[in-house]
Amino acid sequence: MKNMTLSNGFVIPVPGFGTYKTPDGEVCVNAVREAIAAGYIHIDTAALYGNECSVGEGVRQSGKPREELFITSKVWNTERGYDKTLRACEKTLKDLGMDYLDLYLIHWPANKLQFGDKADAINVDTWRAMERLSEEGV
């Protein structure tokens, strides 16, 4: 597997194993476990996918130490804003059964079509929460 190094020095393993549309339950657990067995170290999920519990179980069943993996998740659009983003991350960690994520993304930013003049403020508040999570090592 390769790595992609960003301009700030942050390293992301590529490719990642995406779990979008992977059904929750045994199918997802098996898919994640087998992906790790095949050599994937980057597992990508999101709250929207509804399978974070199964992704976490697949990681545990793989037997690979958590610190040797790279786990990405995303905050969904209904959880934008400072407090909602913090709570969403807490739920993601609980569902995954993990203490930290390697990368936590905003699924996509608020836009003016949906939120009008509030979009920029919502994005700033969401970003502030993301900065706090990063500072806390989440």
NORNORDA-V154126 format. One record per pair of residues at least 24 apart in sequence whose ideal C-beta (glycine too) atoms are under 10 Angstrom apart, sorted by the first residue. I is the first residue (numbers start at 0). J is the second residue. Records with the same first field share a line. If there is no record, write none. Layout:
I: J  J
This chain:
0: 38  39  40  41  69
2: 40  41  69
3: 41
9: 101  102
10: 69  101
11: 41  69  71  101  102
12: 39  40  41  42  68  69  71  101
13: 40  41  69
14: 39  41  43
15: 39  40  41  42  43  44  69  70  71  102
16: 40  41  42  43  44  54  57
17: 41  42  43  44  45  48  71
18: 42  43  44  45  48  49  50  51  53  54  57  71  72
19: 43  44  45  47  48  50
20: 48  50
21: 48  49  50  53  54  57
22: 48  49  50  53
23: 48  49  50  51  52  53  54
24: 50  52  53  56
25: 53  56  57
26: 50  53  57
27: 51  52  53  54  55  56  57
28: 52  53  54  55  56  57  58  59  60  61
29: 53  56  57  60
30: 54  57
31: 55  56  57  58  59  60  61
32: 56  57  58  59  60  61  62  63
33: 57  60  61
34: 58  61
35: 60  61  62  63  67  68
36: 60  61  62  63
39: 63  68  69
40: 67  68  69  70  101
41: 68  69  70  71  101  102
42: 68  69  70  71  72  95  101
43: 69  70  71  72  73  102  104
44: 70  71  72  73  91  94  95  100
45: 71  72  73  74  75  91  103  104  106
46: 72  73  74  75  76  77  78  87  88  90  91  94  106
47: 72  73  74  75  76  77  78  106
48: 72  73  75
49: 94
50: 94
51: 90  91  92  93  94  95  96  97
52: 93  94  95  96
53: 94  95
54: 91  94  95  96  97
55: 91  92  93  94  95  96  97
56: 95  96
58: 95  96  97
59: 95  96  97
65: 95  96  97  98  99  101
66: 99  101
68: 97  101
69: 100  101  102
70: 95  97  99  100  101  102  103
71: 100  101  102  103  104
72: 97  100  101  102  103  104  106
73: 100  102  103  104  105  106  107
74: 103  104  105  106  125  128  129  132
75: 105  106  107
76: 105  106  107  108  109  110  113  121  125
77: 106
78: 105  106  125  128
79: 105  106  107  108  109  113  114  117  118  121  122  124  125  128
80: 109  117  120  121  122  123  124  125  127  128
81: 121  123  124  125  126  127  128  129  131
82: 124  128
83: 121  124  125  128
84: 124  125  126  127  128  129  131  132
85: 125  127  128  129  131  132  135  137
86: 128
87: 125  128
88: 128  129  131  132  135  137
89: 132  137
91: 137
92: 132  137
97: 137
98: 136  137
99: 132  135  136  137
100: 132  133  136  137
102: 133
103: 128  129  132  133  137
104: 129
105: 129
